[in-house]
């Protein structure tokens, strides 16, 4: 998995009704865009995160303005 700063990260819920988690990548600590990532989660927490198979990356569009912190 490869990501860049400002990409969105989504951890999908495992059970029916589980909304999962969403966040914004603030730092990439691996080489060539690999994990771990420092993520600002939508619930206000910030954590170093190693993604698993239930995680997807939504790349930040280059033409779109950067998300406000």
N, CA, C, O and CB atoms as a CASP TS submission, in Angstrom:
PFRMAT TS
TARGET T0000
AUTHOR 0000-0000-0000
METHOD Language model
MODEL 1
PARENT N/A
ATOM      1  N   UNK     1       0.855  -1.167   0.000  1.00  0.00           N
ATOM      2  CA  UNK     1       0.000   0.000   0.000  1.00  0.00           C
ATOM      3  C   UNK     1       0.902   1.230   0.000  1.00  0.00           C
ATOM      4  O   UNK     1       1.880   1.297   0.744  1.00  0.00           O
ATOM      5  CB  UNK     1      -0.973  -0.002   1.226  1.00  0.00           C
ATOM      6  N   UNK     2       0.559   2.199  -0.841  1.00  0.00           N
ATOM      7  CA  UNK     2       1.319   3.441  -0.953  1.00  0.00           C
ATOM      8  C   UNK     2       0.381   4.616  -0.775  1.00  0.00           C
ATOM      9  O   UNK     2      -0.745   4.602  -1.270  1.00  0.00           O
ATOM     10  CB  UNK     2       2.053   3.529  -2.311  1.00  0.00           C
ATOM     11  N   UNK     3       0.848   5.642  -0.061  1.00  0.00           N
ATOM     12  CA  UNK     3       0.033   6.830   0.178  1.00  0.00           C
ATOM     13  C   UNK     3       0.923   8.060   0.232  1.00  0.00           C
ATOM     14  O   UNK     3       2.148   7.962   0.300  1.00  0.00           O
ATOM     15  CB  UNK     3      -0.777   6.690   1.485  1.00  0.00           C
ATOM     16  N   UNK     4       0.278   9.220   0.201  1.00  0.00           N
ATOM     17  CA  UNK     4       0.963  10.510   0.301  1.00  0.00           C
ATOM     18  C   UNK     4       0.269  11.346   1.361  1.00  0.00           C
ATOM     19  O   UNK     4      -0.870  11.075   1.740  1.00  0.00           O
ATOM     20  CB  UNK     4       0.978  11.255  -1.070  1.00  0.00           C
ATOM     21  N   UNK     5       0.973  12.368   1.836  1.00  0.00           N
ATOM     22  CA  UNK     5       0.379  13.304   2.786  1.00  0.00           C
ATOM     23  C   UNK     5      -0.872  13.913   2.157  1.00  0.00           C
ATOM     24  O   UNK     5      -0.868  14.252   0.974  1.00  0.00           O
ATOM     25  CB  UNK     5       1.398  14.418   3.195  1.00  0.00           C
ATOM     26  N   UNK     6      -1.925  14.051   2.930  1.00  0.00           N
ATOM     27  CA  UNK     6      -3.245  14.596   2.567  1.00  0.00           C
ATOM     28  C   UNK     6      -4.173  13.571   1.932  1.00  0.00           C
ATOM     29  O   UNK     6      -5.341  13.879   1.696  1.00  0.00           O
ATOM     30  CB  UNK     6      -3.075  15.752   1.622  1.00  0.00           C
ATOM     31  N   UNK     7      -3.689  12.352   1.644  1.00  0.00           N
ATOM     32  CA  UNK     7      -4.596  11.295   1.183  1.00  0.00           C
ATOM     33  C   UNK     7      -5.541  10.929   2.316  1.00  0.00           C
ATOM     34  O   UNK     7      -5.203  11.066   3.492  1.00  0.00           O
ATOM     35  CB  UNK     7      -3.805  10.040   0.697  1.00  0.00           C
ATOM     36  N   UNK     8      -6.707  10.470   1.954  1.00  0.00           N
ATOM     37  CA  UNK     8      -7.673   9.994   2.957  1.00  0.00           C
ATOM     38  C   UNK     8      -7.495   8.492   3.123  1.00  0.00           C
ATOM     39  O   UNK     8      -7.197   7.779   2.164  1.00  0.00           O
ATOM     40  CB  UNK     8      -9.150  10.339   2.542  1.00  0.00           C
ATOM     41  N   UNK     9      -7.681   8.025   4.347  1.00  0.00           N
ATOM     42  CA  UNK     9      -7.551   6.607   4.645  1.00  0.00           C
ATOM     43  C   UNK     9      -8.873   6.131   5.234  1.00  0.00           C
ATOM     44  O   UNK     9      -9.460   6.797   6.087  1.00  0.00           O
ATOM     45  CB  UNK     9      -6.360   6.334   5.624  1.00  0.00           C
ATOM     46  N   UNK    10      -9.335   4.973   4.771  1.00  0.00           N
ATOM     47  CA  UNK    10     -10.618   4.424   5.215  1.00  0.00           C
ATOM     48  C   UNK    10     -10.388   3.002   5.699  1.00  0.00           C
ATOM     49  O   UNK    10      -9.866   2.161   4.967  1.00  0.00           O
ATOM     50  CB  UNK    10     -11.685   4.460   4.069  1.00  0.00           C
ATOM     51  N   UNK    11     -10.787   2.741   6.948  1.00  0.00           N
ATOM     52  CA  UNK    11     -10.765   1.386   7.496  1.00  0.00           C
ATOM     53  C   UNK    11     -12.213   0.933   7.508  1.00  0.00           C
ATOM     54  O   UNK    11     -13.028   1.463   8.263  1.00  0.00           O
ATOM     55  CB  UNK    11     -10.106   1.323   8.950  1.00  0.00           C
ATOM     56  N   UNK    12     -12.533  -0.038   6.679  1.00  0.00           N
ATOM     57  CA  UNK    12     -13.911  -0.488   6.513  1.00  0.00           C
ATOM     58  C   UNK    12     -14.371  -1.312   7.706  1.00  0.00           C
ATOM     59  O   UNK    12     -13.595  -2.074   8.284  1.00  0.00           O
ATOM     60  CB  UNK    12     -14.052  -1.299   5.234  1.00  0.00           C
ATOM     61  N   UNK    13     -15.651  -1.153   8.071  1.00  0.00           N
ATOM     62  CA  UNK    13     -16.227  -1.912   9.170  1.00  0.00           C
ATOM     63  C   UNK    13     -16.287  -3.397   8.838  1.00  0.00           C
ATOM     64  O   UNK    13     -16.472  -3.782   7.684  1.00  0.00           O
ATOM     65  CB  UNK    13     -17.621  -1.391   9.502  1.00  0.00           C
ATOM     66  N   UNK    14     -16.130  -4.218   9.860  1.00  0.00           N
ATOM     67  CA  UNK    14     -16.134  -5.663   9.656  1.00  0.00           C
ATOM     68  C   UNK    14     -17.517  -6.285   9.826  1.00  0.00           C
ATOM     69  O   UNK    14     -17.755  -7.408   9.383  1.00  0.00           O
ATOM     70  CB  UNK    14     -15.173  -6.312  10.611  1.00  0.00           C
ATOM     71  N   UNK    15     -18.428  -5.551  10.470  1.00  0.00           N
ATOM     72  CA  UNK    15     -19.743  -6.095  10.778  1.00  0.00           C
ATOM     73  C   UNK    15     -20.832  -5.197  10.206  1.00  0.00           C
ATOM     74  O   UNK    15     -20.594  -4.013   9.968  1.00  0.00           O
ATOM     75  CB  UNK    15     -19.921  -6.256  12.295  1.00  0.00           C
ATOM     76  N   UNK    16     -22.001  -5.733   9.987  1.00  0.00           N
ATOM     77  CA  UNK    16     -23.137  -4.953   9.504  1.00  0.00           C
ATOM     78  C   UNK    16     -23.421  -3.837  10.503  1.00  0.00           C
ATOM     79  O   UNK    16     -23.547  -4.082  11.703  1.00  0.00           O
ATOM     80  CB  UNK    16     -24.397  -5.855   9.299  1.00  0.00           C
ATOM     81  N   UNK    17     -23.518  -2.628  10.004  1.00  0.00           N
ATOM     82  CA  UNK    17     -23.796  -1.484  10.856  1.00  0.00           C
ATOM     83  C   UNK    17     -22.552  -0.813  11.421  1.00  0.00           C
ATOM     84  O   UNK    17     -22.648   0.266  12.006  1.00  0.00           O
ATOM     85  CB  UNK    17     -24.670  -1.906  11.972  1.00  0.00           C
ATOM     86  N   UNK    18     -21.400  -1.424  11.258  1.00  0.00           N
ATOM     87  CA  UNK    18     -20.151  -0.834  11.730  1.00  0.00           C
ATOM     88  C   UNK    18     -19.689   0.201  10.705  1.00  0.00           C
ATOM     89  O   UNK    18     -19.378  -0.170   9.573  1.00  0.00           O
ATOM     90  CB  UNK    18     -19.056  -1.931  11.957  1.00  0.00           C
ATOM     91  N   UNK    19     -19.633   1.482  11.062  1.00  0.00           N
ATOM     92  CA  UNK    19     -19.303   2.507  10.083  1.00  0.00           C
ATOM     93  C   UNK    19     -17.834   2.547   9.672  1.00  0.00           C
ATOM     94  O   UNK    19     -17.492   3.201   8.687  1.00  0.00           O
ATOM     95  CB  UNK    19     -19.685   3.827  10.620  1.00  0.00           C
ATOM     96  N   UNK    20     -16.975   1.870  10.396  1.00  0.00           N
ATOM     97  CA  UNK    20     -15.557   1.922  10.081  1.00  0.00           C
ATOM     98  C   UNK    20     -14.939   3.210  10.584  1.00  0.00           C
ATOM     99  O   UNK    20     -15.518   3.900  11.422  1.00  0.00           O
ATOM    100  CB  UNK    20     -15.337   1.784   8.584  1.00  0.00           C
ATOM    101  N   UNK    21     -13.750   3.536  10.068  1.00  0.00           N
ATOM    102  CA  UNK    21     -13.035   4.740  10.499  1.00  0.00           C
ATOM    103  C   UNK    21     -12.497   5.470   9.273  1.00  0.00           C
ATOM    104  O   UNK    21     -12.157   4.849   8.266  1.00  0.00           O
ATOM    105  CB  UNK    21     -11.875   4.384  11.480  1.00  0.00           C
ATOM    106  N   UNK    22     -12.425   6.807   9.371  1.00  0.00           N
ATOM    107  CA  UNK    22     -11.882   7.627   8.291  1.00  0.00           C
ATOM    108  C   UNK    22     -10.886   8.606   8.889  1.00  0.00           C
ATOM    109  O   UNK    22     -11.032   9.053  10.027  1.00  0.00           O
ATOM    110  CB  UNK    22     -13.014   8.379   7.520  1.00  0.00           C
ATOM    111  N   UNK    23      -9.873   8.929   8.097  1.00  0.00           N
ATOM    112  CA  UNK    23      -8.886   9.891   8.561  1.00  0.00           C
ATOM    113  C   UNK    23      -8.108  10.484   7.392  1.00  0.00           C
ATOM    114  O   UNK    23      -8.324  10.137   6.231  1.00  0.00           O
ATOM    115  CB  UNK    23      -7.931   9.235   9.552  1.00  0.00           C
ATOM    116  N   UNK    24      -7.193  11.391   7.740  1.00  0.00           N
ATOM    117  CA  UNK    24      -6.339  12.055   6.759  1.00  0.00           C
ATOM    118  C   UNK    24      -4.892  11.777   7.145  1.00  0.00           C
ATOM    119  O   UNK    24      -4.511  11.926   8.306  1.00  0.00           O
ATOM    120  CB  UNK    24      -6.628  13.601   6.692  1.00  0.00           C
ATOM    121  N   UNK    25      -4.095  11.376   6.169  1.00  0.00           N
ATOM    122  CA  UNK    25      -2.688  11.081   6.414  1.00  0.00           C
ATOM    123  C   UNK    25      -1.925  12.401   6.523  1.00  0.00           C
ATOM    124  O   UNK    25      -1.964  13.227   5.611  1.00  0.00           O
ATOM    125  CB  UNK    25      -2.094  10.179   5.280  1.00  0.00           C
ATOM    126  N   UNK    26      -1.228  12.593   7.652  1.00  0.00           N
ATOM    127  CA  UNK    26      -0.462  13.814   7.897  1.00  0.00           C
ATOM    128  C   UNK    26       1.033  13.615   7.675  1.00  0.00           C
ATOM    129  O   UNK    26       1.739  14.553   7.304  1.00  0.00           O
ATOM    130  CB  UNK    26      -0.706  14.304   9.310  1.00  0.00           C
ATOM    131  N   UNK    27       1.524  12.378   7.906  1.00  0.00           N
ATOM    132  CA  UNK    27       2.941  12.078   7.687  1.00  0.00           C
ATOM    133  C   UNK    27       3.068  10.657   7.172  1.00  0.00           C
ATOM    134  O   UNK    27       2.309   9.773   7.571  1.00  0.00           O
ATOM    135  CB  UNK    27       3.769  12.267   8.993  1.00  0.00           C
ATOM    136  N   UNK    28       4.031  10.440   6.283  1.00  0.00           N
ATOM    137  CA  UNK    28       4.343   9.098   5.780  1.00  0.00           C
ATOM    138  C   UNK    28       5.725   8.751   6.329  1.00  0.00           C
ATOM    139  O   UNK    28       6.703   9.425   6.009  1.00  0.00           O
ATOM    140  CB  UNK    28       4.304   9.027   4.181  1.00  0.00           C
ATOM    141  N   UNK    29       5.813   7.711   7.147  1.00  0.00           N
ATOM    142  CA  UNK    29       7.068   7.355   7.805  1.00  0.00           C
ATOM    143  C   UNK    29       7.827   6.242   7.091  1.00  0.00           C
ATOM    144  O   UNK    29       9.002   6.021   7.385  1.00  0.00           O
ATOM    145  CB  UNK    29       6.795   6.940   9.223  1.00  0.00           C
ATOM    146  N   UNK    30       7.199   5.550   6.176  1.00  0.00           N
ATOM    147  CA  UNK    30       7.869   4.494   5.423  1.00  0.00           C
ATOM    148  C   UNK    30       8.563   5.046   4.193  1.00  0.00           C
ATOM    149  O   UNK    30       8.435   6.226   3.865  1.00  0.00           O
ATOM    150  CB  UNK    30       6.875   3.421   5.017  1.00  0.00           C
ATOM    151  N   UNK    31       9.298   4.179   3.519  1.00  0.00           N
ATOM    152  CA  UNK    31       9.970   4.598   2.290  1.00  0.00           C
ATOM    153  C   UNK    31       9.030   4.454   1.105  1.00  0.00           C
ATOM    154  O   UNK    31       8.218   3.530   1.069  1.00  0.00           O
ATOM    155  CB  UNK    31      11.252   3.777   2.060  1.00  0.00           C
ATOM    156  N   UNK    32       9.127   5.331   0.158  1.00  0.00           N
ATOM    157  CA  UNK    32       8.346   5.295  -1.084  1.00  0.00           C
ATOM    158  C   UNK    32       6.843   5.250  -0.839  1.00  0.00           C
ATOM    159  O   UNK    32       6.122   4.573  -1.572  1.00  0.00           O
ATOM    160  CB  UNK    32       8.752   4.101  -1.911  1.00  0.00           C
ATOM    161  N   UNK    33       6.360   5.959   0.180  1.00  0.00           N
ATOM    162  CA  UNK    33       4.927   6.044   0.439  1.00  0.00           C
ATOM    163  C   UNK    33       4.341   4.883   1.211  1.00  0.00           C
ATOM    164  O   UNK    33       3.120   4.752   1.293  1.00  0.00           O
ATOM    165  CB  UNK    33       4.216   6.165  -0.830  1.00  0.00           C
ATOM    166  N   UNK    34       5.179   4.042   1.775  1.00  0.00           N
ATOM    167  CA  UNK    34       4.695   2.878   2.524  1.00  0.00           C
ATOM    168  C   UNK    34       4.458   3.234   3.991  1.00  0.00           C
ATOM    169  O   UNK    34       4.925   4.265   4.476  1.00  0.00           O
ATOM    170  CB  UNK    34       5.698   1.714   2.418  1.00  0.00           C
ATOM    171  N   UNK    35       3.729   2.371   4.683  1.00  0.00           N
ATOM    172  CA  UNK    35       3.405   2.546   6.104  1.00  0.00           C
ATOM    173  C   UNK    35       4.676   2.477   6.943  1.00  0.00           C
ATOM    174  O   UNK    35       5.694   1.940   6.506  1.00  0.00           O
ATOM    175  CB  UNK    35       2.390   1.470   6.575  1.00  0.00           C
ATOM    176  N   UNK    36       4.603   3.024   8.143  1.00  0.00           N
ATOM    177  CA  UNK    36       3.423   3.527   8.855  1.00  0.00           C
ATOM    178  C   UNK    36       3.076   4.964   8.460  1.00  0.00           C
ATOM    179  O   UNK    36       3.890   5.701   7.903  1.00  0.00           O
ATOM    180  CB  UNK    36       3.652   3.450  10.359  1.00  0.00           C
ATOM    181  N   UNK    37       1.823   5.330   8.776  1.00  0.00           N
ATOM    182  CA  UNK    37       1.308   6.663   8.492  1.00  0.00           C
ATOM    183  C   UNK    37       0.845   7.308   9.796  1.00  0.00           C
ATOM    184  O   UNK    37       0.258   6.646  10.652  1.00  0.00           O
ATOM    185  CB  UNK    37       0.145   6.604   7.459  1.00  0.00           C
ATOM    186  N   UNK    38       1.114   8.606   9.938  1.00  0.00           N
ATOM    187  CA  UNK    38       0.538   9.362  11.035  1.00  0.00           C
ATOM    188  C   UNK    38      -0.802   9.876  10.529  1.00  0.00           C
ATOM    189  O   UNK    38      -0.854  10.616   9.546  1.00  0.00           O
ATOM    190  CB  UNK    38       1.486  10.540  11.515  1.00  0.00           C
ATOM    191  N   UNK    39      -1.883   9.487  11.195  1.00  0.00           N
ATOM    192  CA  UNK    39      -3.237   9.768  10.708  1.00  0.00           C
ATOM    193  C   UNK    39      -4.000  10.624  11.716  1.00  0.00           C
ATOM    194  O   UNK    39      -3.994  10.351  12.916  1.00  0.00           O
ATOM    195  CB  UNK    39      -4.003   8.453  10.438  1.00  0.00           C
ATOM    196  N   UNK    40      -4.656  11.666  11.202  1.00  0.00           N
ATOM    197  CA  UNK    40      -5.639  12.423  11.981  1.00  0.00           C
ATOM    198  C   UNK    40      -6.985  11.769  11.728  1.00  0.00           C
ATOM    199  O   UNK    40      -7.540  11.895  10.637  1.00  0.00           O
ATOM    200  CB  UNK    40      -5.654  13.963  11.591  1.00  0.00           C
ATOM    201  N   UNK    41      -7.515  11.072  12.723  1.00  0.00           N
ATOM    202  CA  UNK    41      -8.793  10.368  12.579  1.00  0.00           C
ATOM    203  C   UNK    41      -9.956  11.338  12.751  1.00  0.00           C
ATOM    204  O   UNK    41      -9.823  12.364  13.418  1.00  0.00           O
ATOM    205  CB  UNK    41      -8.900   9.217  13.603  1.00  0.00           C
ATOM    206  N   UNK    42     -11.081  11.013  12.156  1.00  0.00           N
ATOM    207  CA  UNK    42     -12.259  11.883  12.182  1.00  0.00           C
ATOM    208  C   UNK    42     -12.814  12.078  13.589  1.00  0.00           C
ATOM    209  O   UNK    42     -13.559  13.027  13.828  1.00  0.00           O
ATOM    210  CB  UNK    42     -13.340  11.315  11.288  1.00  0.00           C
ATOM    211  N   UNK    43     -12.462  11.191  14.531  1.00  0.00           N
ATOM    212  CA  UNK    43     -12.945  11.346  15.905  1.00  0.00           C
ATOM    213  C   UNK    43     -12.054  12.269  16.733  1.00  0.00           C
ATOM    214  O   UNK    43     -12.266  12.428  17.935  1.00  0.00           O
ATOM    215  CB  UNK    43     -13.036   9.987  16.579  1.00  0.00           C
ATOM    216  N   UNK    44     -11.040  12.888  16.078  1.00  0.00           N
ATOM    217  CA  UNK    44     -10.182  13.833  16.769  1.00  0.00           C
ATOM    218  C   UNK    44      -8.869  13.265  17.271  1.00  0.00           C
ATOM    219  O   UNK    44      -8.002  14.014  17.720  1.00  0.00           O
ATOM    220  CB  UNK    44     -10.909  14.399  17.897  1.00  0.00           C
ATOM    221  N   UNK    45      -8.711  11.956  17.200  1.00  0.00           N
ATOM    222  CA  UNK    45      -7.464  11.332  17.650  1.00  0.00           C
ATOM    223  C   UNK    45      -6.420  11.337  16.540  1.00  0.00           C
ATOM    224  O   UNK    45      -6.754  11.397  15.357  1.00  0.00           O
ATOM    225  CB  UNK    45      -7.722   9.894  18.122  1.00  0.00           C
ATOM    226  N   UNK    46      -5.168  11.275  16.935  1.00  0.00           N
ATOM    227  CA  UNK    46      -4.064  11.152  15.988  1.00  0.00           C
ATOM    228  C   UNK    46      -3.248   9.937  16.407  1.00  0.00           C
ATOM    229  O   UNK    46      -2.970   9.750  17.591  1.00  0.00           O
ATOM    230  CB  UNK    46      -3.179  12.458  15.947  1.00  0.00           C
ATOM    231  N   UNK    47      -2.860   9.106  15.430  1.00  0.00           N
ATOM    232  CA  UNK    47      -2.127   7.891  15.763  1.00  0.00           C
ATOM    233  C   UNK    47      -1.253   7.443  14.604  1.00  0.00           C
ATOM    234  O   UNK    47      -1.539   7.731  13.442  1.00  0.00           O
ATOM    235  CB  UNK    47      -3.091   6.779  16.152  1.00  0.00           C
ATOM    236  N   UNK    48      -0.180   6.731  14.940  1.00  0.00           N
ATOM    237  CA  UNK    48       0.653   6.074  13.952  1.00  0.00           C
ATOM    238  C   UNK    48      -0.075   4.794  13.563  1.00  0.00           C
ATOM    239  O   UNK    48      -0.475   4.023  14.435  1.00  0.00           O
ATOM    240  CB  UNK    48       2.107   5.784  14.502  1.00  0.00           C
ATOM    241  N   UNK    49      -0.253   4.555  12.258  1.00  0.00           N
ATOM    242  CA  UNK    49      -1.131   3.475  11.797  1.00  0.00           C
ATOM    243  C   UNK    49      -0.447   2.624  10.748  1.00  0.00           C
ATOM    244  O   UNK    49       0.148   3.136   9.801  1.00  0.00           O
ATOM    245  CB  UNK    49      -2.432   4.043  11.237  1.00  0.00           C
ATOM    246  N   UNK    50      -0.539   1.320  10.930  1.00  0.00           N
ATOM    247  CA  UNK    50      -0.102   0.328   9.945  1.00  0.00           C
ATOM    248  C   UNK    50      -1.358  -0.291   9.345  1.00  0.00           C
ATOM    249  O   UNK    50      -2.051  -1.022  10.053  1.00  0.00           O
ATOM    250  CB  UNK    50       0.835  -0.774  10.592  1.00  0.00           C
ATOM    251  N   UNK    51      -1.691  -0.039   8.082  1.00  0.00           N
ATOM    252  CA  UNK    51      -2.940  -0.538   7.502  1.00  0.00           C
ATOM    253  C   UNK    51      -2.948  -2.057   7.312  1.00  0.00           C
ATOM    254  O   UNK    51      -1.914  -2.691   7.104  1.00  0.00           O
ATOM    255  CB  UNK    51      -3.186   0.134   6.172  1.00  0.00           C
ATOM    256  N   UNK    52      -4.148  -2.602   7.393  1.00  0.00           N
ATOM    257  CA  UNK    52      -4.376  -4.033   7.160  1.00  0.00           C
ATOM    258  C   UNK    52      -5.206  -4.191   5.887  1.00  0.00           C
ATOM    259  O   UNK    52      -5.427  -3.222   5.161  1.00  0.00           O
ATOM    260  CB  UNK    52      -5.097  -4.703   8.386  1.00  0.00           C
ATOM    261  N   UNK    53      -5.656  -5.395   5.624  1.00  0.00           N
ATOM    262  CA  UNK    53      -6.399  -5.702   4.404  1.00  0.00           C
ATOM    263  C   UNK    53      -7.745  -5.020   4.285  1.00  0.00           C
ATOM    264  O   UNK    53      -8.305  -4.954   3.191  1.00  0.00           O
ATOM    265  CB  UNK    53      -6.599  -7.150   4.312  1.00  0.00           C
ATOM    266  N   UNK    54      -8.283  -4.507   5.394  1.00  0.00           N
ATOM    267  CA  UNK    54      -9.590  -3.849   5.361  1.00  0.00           C
ATOM    268  C   UNK    54      -9.473  -2.336   5.179  1.00  0.00           C
ATOM    269  O   UNK    54     -10.425  -1.599   5.434  1.00  0.00           O
ATOM    270  CB  UNK    54     -10.355  -4.151   6.638  1.00  0.00           C
ATOM    271  N   UNK    55      -8.301  -1.878   4.737  1.00  0.00           N
ATOM    272  CA  UNK    55      -8.023  -0.450   4.608  1.00  0.00           C
ATOM    273  C   UNK    55      -7.852  -0.059   3.144  1.00  0.00           C
ATOM    274  O   UNK    55      -7.234  -0.787   2.368  1.00  0.00           O
ATOM    275  CB  UNK    55      -6.770  -0.075   5.406  1.00  0.00           C
ATOM    276  N   UNK    56      -8.403   1.096   2.773  1.00  0.00           N
ATOM    277  CA  UNK    56      -8.190   1.638   1.434  1.00  0.00           C
ATOM    278  C   UNK    56      -7.690   3.073   1.552  1.00  0.00           C
ATOM    279  O   UNK    56      -7.926   3.754   2.550  1.00  0.00           O
ATOM    280  CB  UNK    56      -9.497   1.575   0.590  1.00  0.00           C
ATOM    281  N   UNK    57      -6.993   3.512   0.508  1.00  0.00           N
ATOM    282  CA  UNK    57      -6.478   4.874   0.420  1.00  0.00           C
ATOM    283  C   UNK    57      -7.235   5.595  -0.682  1.00  0.00           C
ATOM    284  O   UNK    57      -7.400   5.064  -1.780  1.00  0.00           O
ATOM    285  CB  UNK    57      -4.938   4.887   0.148  1.00  0.00           C
ATOM    286  N   UNK    58      -7.692   6.800  -0.389  1.00  0.00           N
ATOM    287  CA  UNK    58      -8.341   7.653  -1.377  1.00  0.00           C
ATOM    288  C   UNK    58      -7.388   8.805  -1.659  1.00  0.00           C
ATOM    289  O   UNK    58      -7.284   9.727  -0.850  1.00  0.00           O
ATOM    290  CB  UNK    58      -9.747   8.169  -0.878  1.00  0.00           C
ATOM    291  N   UNK    59      -6.691   8.769  -2.791  1.00  0.00           N
ATOM    292  CA  UNK    59      -5.701   9.814  -3.080  1.00  0.00           C
ATOM    293  C   UNK    59      -6.323  11.208  -3.135  1.00  0.00           C
ATOM    294  O   UNK    59      -7.435  11.394  -3.631  1.00  0.00           O
ATOM    295  CB  UNK    59      -5.004   9.518  -4.397  1.00  0.00           C
ATOM    296  N   UNK    60      -5.578  12.178  -2.613  1.00  0.00           N
ATOM    297  CA  UNK    60      -5.973  13.583  -2.690  1.00  0.00           C
ATOM    298  C   UNK    60      -5.836  14.006  -4.133  1.00  0.00           C
ATOM    299  O   UNK    60      -4.788  13.788  -4.741  1.00  0.00           O
ATOM    300  CB  UNK    60      -5.108  14.490  -1.745  1.00  0.00           C
ATOM    301  N   UNK    61      -6.874  14.611  -4.699  1.00  0.00           N
ATOM    302  CA  UNK    61      -6.799  15.085  -6.070  1.00  0.00           C
ATOM    303  C   UNK    61      -5.864  16.269  -6.138  1.00  0.00           C
ATOM    304  O   UNK    61      -5.942  17.171  -5.304  1.00  0.00           O
ATOM    305  CB  UNK    61      -8.189  15.459  -6.605  1.00  0.00           C
ATOM    306  N   UNK    62      -4.970  16.281  -7.130  1.00  0.00           N
ATOM    307  CA  UNK    62      -3.967  17.345  -7.238  1.00  0.00           C
ATOM    308  C   UNK    62      -4.580  18.709  -7.473  1.00  0.00           C
ATOM    309  O   UNK    62      -4.023  19.712  -7.027  1.00  0.00           O
ATOM    310  CB  UNK    62      -3.007  17.036  -8.348  1.00  0.00           C
ATOM    311  N   UNK    63      -5.720  18.780  -8.166  1.00  0.00           N
ATOM    312  CA  UNK    63      -6.361  20.065  -8.466  1.00  0.00           C
ATOM    313  C   UNK    63      -7.198  20.586  -7.308  1.00  0.00           C
ATOM    314  O   UNK    63      -7.546  21.766  -7.270  1.00  0.00           O
ATOM    315  CB  UNK    63      -7.232  19.934  -9.694  1.00  0.00           C
ATOM    316  N   UNK    64      -7.523  19.701  -6.357  1.00  0.00           N
ATOM    317  CA  UNK    64      -8.384  20.105  -5.244  1.00  0.00           C
ATOM    318  C   UNK    64      -7.557  20.848  -4.199  1.00  0.00           C
ATOM    319  O   UNK    64      -6.381  20.537  -4.006  1.00  0.00           O
ATOM    320  CB  UNK    64      -9.084  18.873  -4.609  1.00  0.00           C
ATOM    321  N   UNK    65      -8.156  21.826  -3.523  1.00  0.00           N
ATOM    322  CA  UNK    65      -7.429  22.517  -2.461  1.00  0.00           C
ATOM    323  C   UNK    65      -7.178  21.561  -1.299  1.00  0.00           C
ATOM    324  O   UNK    65      -7.975  20.658  -1.047  1.00  0.00           O
ATOM    325  CB  UNK    65      -8.211  23.763  -1.981  1.00  0.00           C
ATOM    326  N   UNK    66      -6.083  21.762  -0.604  1.00  0.00           N
ATOM    327  CA  UNK    66      -5.730  20.890   0.528  1.00  0.00           C
ATOM    328  C   UNK    66      -6.774  21.015   1.629  1.00  0.00           C
ATOM    329  O   UNK    66      -7.306  22.097   1.875  1.00  0.00           O
ATOM    330  CB  UNK    66      -4.323  21.243   1.081  1.00  0.00           C
ATOM    331  N   UNK    67      -7.061  19.892   2.289  1.00  0.00           N
ATOM    332  CA  UNK    67      -8.026  19.879   3.383  1.00  0.00           C
ATOM    333  C   UNK    67      -7.474  20.675   4.563  1.00  0.00           C
ATOM    334  O   UNK    67      -6.281  20.616   4.859  1.00  0.00           O
ATOM    335  CB  UNK    67      -8.356  18.426   3.810  1.00  0.00           C
ATOM    336  N   UNK    68      -8.347  21.416   5.229  1.00  0.00           N
ATOM    337  CA  UNK    68      -7.925  22.190   6.385  1.00  0.00           C
ATOM    338  C   UNK    68      -7.766  21.269   7.578  1.00  0.00           C
ATOM    339  O   UNK    68      -8.542  20.331   7.761  1.00  0.00           O
ATOM    340  CB  UNK    68      -8.929  23.315   6.695  1.00  0.00           C
ATOM    341  N   UNK    69      -6.763  21.540   8.380  1.00  0.00           N
ATOM    342  CA  UNK    69      -6.496  20.721   9.565  1.00  0.00           C
ATOM    343  C   UNK    69      -7.435  21.077  10.690  1.00  0.00           C
ATOM    344  O   UNK    69      -7.357  20.489  11.768  1.00  0.00           O
ATOM    345  CB  UNK    69      -5.053  20.885  10.022  1.00  0.00           C
TER
END
